[in-house]
Amino acid sequence: MIEKINISEVKPKESSCGLLKELYNSENLSISHIVVLKEGEKHMHKKMEEVYYVENGEGGVVIGNKTLYIKKGDIIPIPKNTWHYLKKTGKESLEVLVITHPRYDPDDLIFENSKRKNY
């Protein structure tokens, strides 16, 4: 069944770097929207790869030991088995659409400096 999803109707929940809205999940992929409120926790995924699309604002994404400046309109692929995290640097809201393949699995979220297992 095909259905429409309106982002304003999805209730956010807290994540390690801000507010997360889970927009869509299928067997093969997930789409989420994150409003980055602070610096996220360094983490990686063994099975999942991610693609970030910056919808609004500016900030940084740390991938491995490299920091990339990001702004509205940027697309950033995050390979699996790669340490990464987002951080807000600008005054306006940093909003990122996150596409995950295969679908998001909280058991595949590994934090570097924390005993936390998932968001």
N, C-alpha and C positions, 0 to 999 in steps of 0.2 A: 504494500500500500504506500502510495506517495502522499506525504503530508508536508505542510509548510511549518517552518519554525521561525518564530519572531524572537530575536535576542532580548528584547525588552520584557518579554514574558517569562524568561528563564530566571529562576532564583539563584543568586550567587552563593558560593560557600567559600570559606577561608582556605587559602592554600599557603605554601611556604613563602610566597613572594607577594601575595595580594588577594584579590577576589577572583574566583574562578567560576565560570558558567560552562557546564557541560552541554553542548548544543546538539551533538549528533554522535551516535555510535552504531556501527554495523559490525559484521564479522571481521571486516578487513581494515577499517579505519575509524578514527575518532576525530571530532572537531570540538575545540574548546575556545573560549574567549577569556583572556586574563587581563585584569587591570592591575598593573604592577604598582604596588604601594611602597616597596622597599627593595633592598637587595635580596635576591633569592638565595637558597642554599645550593651549594655545589652538589650536583648529582649526575647520574648517568643511567642509561637503560641498556641491558644486554640484548634484548630482542627488538625493541622499538626504535624507529628513526622518527624524527620530528621535522616539520617545516614551520618556521615562524613567519607570519606576515604582520608587519607593524601597521596597525590601523590608525594610530594617533600617537602623538608625542615623540619623545626622543629619550635615548638611554644608551645602555651598553649591553652586549651579550658577551660573556666570557666563554670561549670554546677552547678547551685544553688550556694552554698558557697564553692564548691570544685574546685580546679584547677588541671587539668591533664596535664602533659608534653606530647606532641604529636610529632611524627616523622614519616618519610616515612614508609608506610605500615600499620599504625594504622587505625583501624575502631572504630568509636565512635558513639553509638546510643544516640540520644537526644529525650527523651520522650516529648510529648505535655505537655503544662502547666508547663514548666520548664524554668527558666531564664538561658540564656547562651550567650556566645560570644567567638570569636576567637581572638588570639593575636599572632603576629609574635615575636619571640625572637632570632632567628638565623640570620646569615648573608645572607644565600641563600634564594631564593624565597620559601615562604610557599604556596603550592598549594593544594587545597582541593576540592574533588569531593563531591557534596552535593546531596543526594537522598531524596526527600520529598514525603511523603504519607499522605493524598491524595495530589493531584497536588498542586503546589505552588499557594497560593492566597495572594496577597499583603494586602488584608483587614484583614488577620489573623496574621499580623505582629504587635506586641505590644511592644513599647519601654518603658523602665522603666523611664528614665530621659529625655524624649524628647517629644515634641508635634508632631514630625514626625510620620506619619502614615505608611509609607512603604518605601522600597528601591527606 
